[in-house]
Amino acid sequence: VSVNAQVLIQKIDSLIQNDEGSAAIQIIDEYLTNKNVEEFKIALQLKKAEALILSQEYNKAESIINTLKATRLSLQEDAELKIIEGSLQLYQGKNDQAQETLLEAEKLLQREGILN
């Protein structure tokens, strides 16, 4: 991923962490529709799902999650997707499902060597 892509993802992360989901979504949508972002399109879609959850737009987030599940993902992207899906399930009160999904993410991250 290019330096510009990393800077953009960091900016979006900062907005999400500062509870500015709507601003993050606006930037993501602008890039997804107006820029050539193939190299980091999945990362943007993951961030959009995260921002939608923050904005309580659970159905839209779930739609992105389901679309990404049908996409070929790296182990790390798959783990991040499961973390986001687990978060959505927690917000929806599906605690047992969330725990299972988050444990799957943990296993993927351990396999990737990110968690020990």
N, C-alpha and C positions, 0 to 999 in steps of 0.2 A: 504494500500500500504506500502510495506516495506521501511525501511530507505534507502537501496541501490537504490530502485526505485525512491524515492524522490530526492536523490542526482543526479541521472541520469537525471531526468526531469529538475531539476534546472540547470544542466550543459547545457542541450539542450536549455532551455529558455535563458540562458546567450548568447549562440551562436546566437540565433535568434535576440535577442536585439542588439547584436553587428554587425548585418547585415552579419552574416556568415552562411547563409542558406545552402550552399553546405556542409559545415562541419557538420552541424546539421543532414542533410539528411544522410550523410555517417555513422554517429554514430547510427542513428535510424535504418537504413537498416541492419547494423551489428547485432544489438540486435534483430530485428525482424526475421532474418534468422538463427542466431547462438545460441540464448539463449532461455531459457524457460521464457517467459515474459507474460504468460496468464493474470496474475493479473494486469498488466498495459499496455496491448497491445493496448487498445483503446486510452489511454493517449498518447502513442507513435504515433499512427496513426493520432491523432489530431495535434500533434506537427509536424508531417511530412507534413500534409496539409498546416500548417502555414508556414513552411520553404519553401515549393514548391511555395507558393504565393510570398514570399520574393524573390525567385529565378526566378520569372516570368514564372514558369511552370504551367500555369493556368489549362490546360487540365488535367494534372496529379493530381493537387489539387482537381479539380472538381470530378474526378473519385473516389478519396478517400472519399470525402464528400458524394457522392452518395452511396458508399458502407456502410459508417457509418450510413446514414439515414435509411438503411434497418436493422440495428442492434439494439438490445435492449440496450438503454442507460439510465443512471441515469438522473435525472433532470439537475444536474450540467453539466454532459457530453453533454447533449442535448443543453444546453445553450451555452457551449463553442463551440460546433459544429456550432450553429447558428451565433455566433460571427465571427468565421472563414469564414463561408459561406458569411456573410455580407461583410466581408473584401474583399473576392474574387469578389463579385459583384461590390463593389466600384472600385476595380482595373480594372474591365471589363467595367466600365462606366454605369453600371445598377443601377443608384442611387436610383430610386423609389423602386426597389426590395430590395436593400441593406437596405434602411430605414425600410421597412416592416420586413425584417429578423432580423435586430438588435433590433427592438421593441419587436419581439417575444422572443428574448434572454433576454431582460430586464424583461419581464413578468415572464419568467421562474425563473430568479434569484430572483425576488421579492417573488415569490411563495416559493422558497427554503429558503427565509429569508436572502439571501446574500446581496440584495439591499433593502433599505427601501424607 
